[in-house]
Amino acid sequence: MSNHDGIVDEARNPFACDCWITQPCCLTPHRRRQAEDLLGKTIGEIKEVGGNEGCYPAFVAIRRGFAEIKDGRLAKVPG
């Protein structure tokens, strides 16, 4: 994986892919709403939702520190 800002390593961000890592991205209000709808879902459930509606919002939320994978599910980072 590349050396870019945010959490992009596959161990902590299972939705990471090289093409997304190289893009500068932020957690826009739209992506934040999408990510909030994914909270509590498993990695597999999020991957079933698909790229733009599931994996990408989850990737950005983890990358920017809004969410993390906890016990195999997307969880909001406290704070």
C-alpha positions in Angstrom: 0.0 0.0 0.0 1.0 3.6 -0.6 2.2 6.0 2.0 -0.8 8.4 2.1 -2.6 10.2 4.9 -5.2 8.5 7.0 -5.8 4.8 7.8 -5.2 2.9 4.5 -3.6 -0.3 5.6 -5.7 -3.4 4.8 -5.4 -4.8 8.3 -7.3 -1.8 9.8 -9.2 -0.7 6.7 -10.4 -3.8 4.8 -12.0 -1.7 2.1 -8.8 -0.1 1.0 -7.8 -0.5 -2.6 -4.9 1.2 -4.4 -7.0 3.4 -6.7 -8.8 4.9 -3.7 -5.7 5.3 -1.6 -4.1 7.5 -4.2 -7.1 9.8 -4.4 -7.4 12.7 -2.0 -10.7 12.3 -0.3 -12.7 13.7 2.5 -15.7 12.6 4.5 -18.3 14.8 2.8 -21.7 15.2 4.4 -23.2 12.8 1.8 -20.5 10.1 2.5 -20.9 10.6 6.2 -24.6 9.9 6.0 -23.9 6.8 3.9 -21.2 5.6 6.4 -23.6 6.2 9.3 -26.1 3.8 7.6 -23.4 1.2 7.5 -22.5 1.3 11.2 -23.1 -2.0 12.9 -22.8 -4.0 9.6 -20.2 -6.7 9.1 -17.4 -6.3 6.5 -19.3 -8.9 4.3 -22.6 -7.0 4.6 -20.9 -3.8 3.5 -19.2 -5.5 0.6 -22.5 -6.8 -0.6 -23.9 -3.3 -0.7 -21.3 -2.5 -3.4 -18.6 0.0 -4.2 -20.1 3.5 -4.2 -22.8 2.9 -1.6 -20.9 0.5 0.7 -17.2 0.0 0.4 -16.2 3.5 -0.5 -18.1 5.4 2.3 -16.8 2.8 4.8 -13.2 3.2 3.4 -13.3 7.0 3.7 -14.9 6.8 7.2 -12.1 4.5 8.4 -9.4 6.5 6.6 -10.5 9.8 8.2 -10.9 8.3 11.7 -14.7 8.5 11.9 -15.1 4.7 12.1 -13.2 1.6 12.7 -13.6 -2.2 12.4 -14.5 -3.6 15.8 -15.4 -7.2 16.3 -15.8 -7.6 12.5 -18.3 -4.7 12.2 -18.1 -1.0 11.3 -18.2 1.0 14.4 -18.1 4.7 15.1 -14.9 5.9 16.8 -15.9 7.3 20.2 -15.3 11.0 20.7 
